[in-house]
Amino acid sequence: MYQEESKIPKERIAILIGKKGKTKAEIEKKTKTRIEVSSEEGDILIKGEDSIEVFKSLLVVKSIGRGFNPETALLLLQKDYCLEIINIKDFTGKSKKKFARIKARIIGSKGKARRVLEELTNCEISIYGKTVCIIGEVEKAIFAREAIERILLGAPHSNVYAWIEKNKDKE
């Protein structure tokens, strides 16, 4: 018996469980695991016979905790899909002002920057709390991560978009 523990924000627990436990049950069924949720603390315990299935289940749970909807999170069960997590604080240090400014650069005006990045890289992107998370096929997700890191480091959006267009064919 293998098990993994994780913690997700309390406000994301209802999304993990789903209406009448439907989402949780779907994850359990697809990964042949058992998920125990502590609603008070946000603690998650995943148990299963196959360590790989337990790990896949953990990735799905983590991605729901990081702001993805369950349908998108379940993409991680497909072959060649991965979850990339970028901690914005790694680029801002302790400055709250800088953190807010850089987080806003990734989101863009009315979510435009995030939307454009998703379209150009064919990945799903979630900005939640102190992280930017990416779900996509491995090569595309790594590519998206590099593009986002360029924006976090201060590169102009137009330069990053042009870089994506130029290098997209080389994937």
C-alpha positions as CSV (number, residue, x, y, z in Angstrom):
1,M,0.0,0.0,0.0
2,Y,1.4,3.4,-1.1
3,Q,0.3,6.7,0.2
4,E,0.9,10.4,-0.4
5,E,-0.1,13.4,1.7
6,S,-0.8,16.9,0.5
7,K,-2.5,20.1,1.5
8,I,-4.8,22.3,-0.6
9,P,-6.5,25.6,0.3
10,K,-9.7,25.2,2.2
11,E,-11.7,27.1,-0.5
12,R,-10.6,24.5,-3.1
13,I,-11.9,21.5,-1.1
14,A,-15.4,21.7,-2.4
15,I,-14.1,21.8,-6.0
16,L,-12.0,18.7,-5.3
17,I,-14.9,16.8,-3.8
18,G,-17.5,18.0,-6.4
19,K,-21.3,17.8,-6.3
20,K,-22.2,14.8,-4.2
21,G,-18.6,13.6,-4.3
22,K,-18.6,13.2,-8.0
23,T,-15.2,14.7,-8.8
24,K,-13.4,12.9,-6.0
25,A,-15.1,9.6,-7.0
26,E,-14.0,10.1,-10.7
27,I,-10.3,10.7,-9.7
28,E,-10.5,7.6,-7.4
29,K,-12.0,5.5,-10.1
30,K,-9.6,6.6,-12.9
31,T,-6.5,6.1,-10.7
32,K,-7.7,3.1,-8.6
33,T,-6.8,5.1,-5.4
34,R,-8.6,6.2,-2.2
35,I,-8.7,9.9,-1.4
36,E,-9.4,11.0,2.2
37,V,-10.1,14.7,2.7
38,S,-9.9,16.6,6.0
39,S,-12.2,19.6,5.3
40,E,-11.1,21.5,8.4
41,E,-7.4,21.6,7.6
42,G,-7.3,21.0,3.8
43,D,-5.2,17.8,4.4
44,I,-5.4,15.2,1.7
45,L,-4.4,11.6,2.0
46,I,-4.2,9.4,-1.1
47,K,-3.8,5.6,-0.8
48,G,-3.4,3.0,-3.4
49,E,-1.7,-0.3,-4.5
50,D,0.2,1.3,-7.4
51,S,2.7,4.0,-6.6
52,I,2.4,5.6,-10.1
53,E,-1.4,5.8,-9.8
54,V,-1.1,7.4,-6.3
55,F,1.4,9.9,-7.8
56,K,-1.0,10.7,-10.7
57,S,-3.8,11.2,-8.3
58,L,-1.6,13.5,-6.2
59,L,-0.9,15.6,-9.3
60,V,-4.6,15.9,-10.1
61,V,-5.4,16.9,-6.5
62,K,-2.5,19.4,-6.4
63,S,-3.6,21.0,-9.7
64,I,-7.2,21.4,-8.4
65,G,-5.7,23.0,-5.3
66,R,-3.7,25.4,-7.5
67,G,-6.8,26.7,-9.2
68,F,-7.5,24.4,-12.2
69,N,-11.0,23.1,-12.8
70,P,-11.3,19.3,-12.4
71,E,-11.7,18.7,-16.2
72,T,-8.4,20.4,-16.9
73,A,-6.7,18.6,-13.9
74,L,-7.8,15.2,-15.2
75,L,-5.7,15.8,-18.3
76,L,-2.7,14.9,-16.1
77,L,-3.9,11.3,-16.3
78,Q,-3.2,11.2,-20.0
79,K,0.1,10.1,-21.3
80,D,2.6,12.9,-22.0
81,Y,0.8,15.5,-19.9
82,C,2.6,17.3,-16.9
83,L,2.1,19.9,-14.3
84,E,4.6,22.7,-14.0
85,I,4.5,25.0,-10.9
86,I,6.4,28.3,-10.9
87,N,6.7,30.1,-7.6
88,I,6.3,33.9,-8.3
89,K,8.1,34.7,-5.0
90,D,11.3,33.2,-6.6
91,F,11.3,36.2,-8.9
92,T,10.2,38.9,-6.5
93,G,11.9,38.3,-3.2
94,K,10.0,39.7,-0.2
95,S,8.7,42.9,-1.8
96,K,4.8,42.8,-1.8
97,K,4.7,45.7,-4.3
98,K,7.0,43.8,-6.8
99,F,5.0,40.6,-6.2
100,A,1.7,42.3,-7.1
101,R,3.2,44.0,-10.1
102,I,4.8,40.8,-11.5
103,K,1.7,38.7,-10.8
104,A,-0.4,41.3,-12.7
105,R,2.1,41.1,-15.7
106,I,1.3,37.4,-16.0
107,I,-2.4,37.9,-15.8
108,G,-2.5,41.0,-18.0
109,S,-5.3,43.5,-18.5
110,K,-8.6,41.6,-18.1
111,G,-6.7,38.3,-18.3
112,K,-5.4,39.0,-21.8
113,A,-1.7,38.0,-21.2
114,R,-2.7,34.6,-19.7
115,R,-5.1,34.0,-22.5
116,V,-2.6,34.8,-25.2
117,L,0.0,32.6,-23.5
118,E,-2.5,29.7,-23.4
119,E,-3.4,30.1,-27.0
120,L,0.2,30.4,-28.2
121,T,1.5,27.4,-26.2
122,N,-1.6,25.2,-26.3
123,C,-1.4,24.8,-22.5
124,E,-3.7,25.6,-19.6
125,I,-2.4,28.2,-17.2
126,S,-3.6,29.0,-13.7
127,I,-2.4,31.9,-11.5
128,Y,-3.4,31.2,-8.0
129,G,-1.9,32.6,-4.7
130,K,1.9,32.7,-5.1
131,T,2.1,30.4,-8.1
132,V,1.7,30.1,-11.8
133,C,0.8,26.6,-12.9
134,I,0.8,25.0,-16.3
135,I,-0.9,21.9,-17.6
136,G,0.0,20.6,-21.0
137,E,1.9,18.1,-23.1
138,V,5.4,17.9,-21.7
139,E,7.3,19.8,-24.5
140,K,4.6,22.5,-24.6
141,A,4.4,22.9,-20.8
142,I,8.2,23.3,-20.6
143,F,8.0,25.8,-23.5
144,A,5.2,27.7,-21.7
145,R,7.2,27.7,-18.5
146,E,10.2,29.4,-20.2
147,A,7.9,32.0,-21.8
148,I,6.3,32.8,-18.4
149,E,9.7,33.0,-16.7
150,R,10.8,35.5,-19.3
151,I,7.8,37.7,-18.5
152,L,8.5,37.2,-14.7
153,L,12.1,38.4,-15.4
154,G,10.7,41.6,-17.0
155,A,10.8,40.9,-20.8
156,P,8.2,42.8,-22.7
157,H,5.1,40.8,-23.6
158,S,5.4,41.5,-27.3
159,N,9.0,40.1,-27.3
160,V,7.9,37.0,-25.5
161,Y,5.0,36.4,-27.9
162,A,7.3,36.9,-30.8
163,W,9.8,34.4,-29.2
164,I,7.0,31.9,-28.8
165,E,5.9,32.3,-32.5
166,K,9.5,32.0,-33.7
167,N,10.3,28.9,-31.7
168,K,6.9,27.2,-31.7
169,D,7.8,25.2,-34.8
170,K,10.9,23.8,-33.2
171,E,9.0,21.9,-30.5
